[in-house]
């Protein structure tokens, strides 16, 4: 489960980072807050889609008992 946990933490940090940047941008420019959050949600969705393959590889490596993940 080590590889999968690392990938999940990586995904979570990407989502938190995107939300933090969006929150700061919305705070800095309140007139376009809705637009900033719409773009942030799209960016977060892209981050999730980009994490699917590494998560699958990590899950497969954990199930096979591999010590490293080869792409």
N, C-alpha and C positions, 0 to 999 in steps of 0.2 A: 504493500500500500504506500510505500515511501514515494515512488515516482508520481503516483496519482495525486497524493497529498501536495507535493511540490507544485504540480501543474494547477491544482485547484487554488492554492495560495497565490500563484502567479496570476491567475484569472481574477481572483478577488482583488488583488492589489491594482490591477489594471482598471477594474470597474470603480474602485474607490478613488483612484487617481483622476479618472475622467470626471467623476462626480464632484470632486474637490475643485478641479479646474473650472468646471461649469458653474459651481456655486460662487467661486471668486469672481468669475467674469460677470455673472448675473448681479452680484453685489456692486461691482464696479460700474456697470452700465445698466441701470435698472429699467431704462426705457425699452430695451430689447430683450428683456428677461425670457419671454416665451420663446423667442427665436433661439436664444442661446441654449435653453433646455431641450428644444427639439433637435438641434444639432448634436447636443451631448447624448441624447438617447440613441440617436443613429450611430454615433461613435461607439457607444457601449454595446450596441447590438453587433457591430462589426468586430469588436473585441471578443465577444462571445463566439461568433462564428469562426474567428481565427484560432480560438482555443480548442475547437472540436478535435482536429487531427492530433495535436500534441496530447490531449487527454486520452484519446483512443490508443495512441502508441504507449503512453505511460501505463494505462490500465492493462494492456496486453502484456507489457513487460513485467508488471507485477504478478499477473496470473501465471506467466511462464517461469517466474522466479529469476529473471535475468538481472544481472548486476548493473547493466547499462542499457540505455535506449539508443538503438541505431535507427536513423531515419532512412 
